Amino acid sequence: MAGTTVTRAQLSESVYQEVGLSRNESAELVENVLNEIADTLTRGETVKISSFGSFSVRQKGERTGRNPKTGEEVPIKPRRVLVFRASNVLKSRINGGEDSAFADKGAPPSP
């Protein structure tokens, strides 16, 4: 799957196949979940998804940057940035760990 991007349509199709909702209901569900995440982050709150990770908004202060071509110093205005922190379960899965909650649906973790 390297080099590919998962789209809203693909998420909706997965919900359709796994949950059994209609395609329209699946698309609406995905939209509602994404909108709720975006709205929560806009309010400055943290979104935690168990066994996946957490999204939060961090305030960055004003600082001085440098134009790489000219070397000229340029002020960078304060701004809010989105931060994602992967859970240990997700990190383990990405690195091929077998004790992941995603490794085998329904199977207990290996000892």
N, C-alpha and C positions, 0 to 999 in steps of 0.2 A: 504494500500500500504506500510505499515511499513515493513522494512526489505527487500524491493526489490530495484533493481537498474534499472533505465531507460537506455536502450542501444541506440546506433546509429540506429540499425535496427528498434527499436520501434518508435523512432522519425521519421524515414523515412516512416514507415507504417502509422503513424498519418498524416503526410503531404499527403501521397497518398490518404487516406480516406477523409481528410478535404478539400484539395485543388483540387484534381482531376487530378494531374499530374500522369504520368506513374510511376511505382515503381522505374525504373532506374533513371528517372528525379528527383524523390523525394529523393532518396539516394544521388544523385549528389548535389542537393540543400543543404541538411543537411551537407554534407562534405564541400561544399564551405563556408557555414556560419561558421562552426566550424574552418576551416582553416583561415578565415578572422579574427575571434576573436583571435586565437592563434598568427597570424602574427602581429596584432596590439599590443598585450600584449608584444610580443618579442621586439618590437621597444620601449617599455616603455610607450606607450600611454594608456589611460583609455578607457574602453568599457562601455558605458551606454546603458542599455536596458530599455526603458520606462516601468513603472509599474512592473518591475522585480528587477532590481538592477544594480550595477556597479562593474566591475572587474578592478583592478589596480595592478601595480607592485610596491612594496616598497623595498627600499634598507635597509638591516639590517647591522649594523656595526659589526666590530670584537668585540668579548666579551669572557669572561672566563666562561666556563661551568664546571660542576663537574660530574665525573663518579659516578653514584649512588651506584655501588657495592663497589668500592675501596675508594671513596671520593677524588680521585686524580683530581686536577684541569687540565683542558684541554682547549687550545685555540680553539674557534670556529671562522672559517674564515668568512669574510664578504660575504653576498650573497643577491640575489634578491628573494623575496617571493611574491606569488600571494595572493591578498586580495579580498574577495567578500563582498560587503555591500548590504544587501537586502533593497529594497525600502519599504516605509511605506505601500504601497498597498499590496505587497507580505507578509509583516509581519502581516498585518490585516487579510489577507486570511488564513494564517497559523493558526492564533489564533481564527479563526471562525467569524471574523467580516463580517457583511453583506454589508458594503459600499465599498467593493472591486470592482475594475474594472473587475475582473474575475468572480464575484459571479454569474451573470446571463448575458450572452452575449446579448448586445443590450438593456438591461433594465437600466433605470436611477438609480443612487444611491438612497437609501431610505433616507428620511429627518431626 
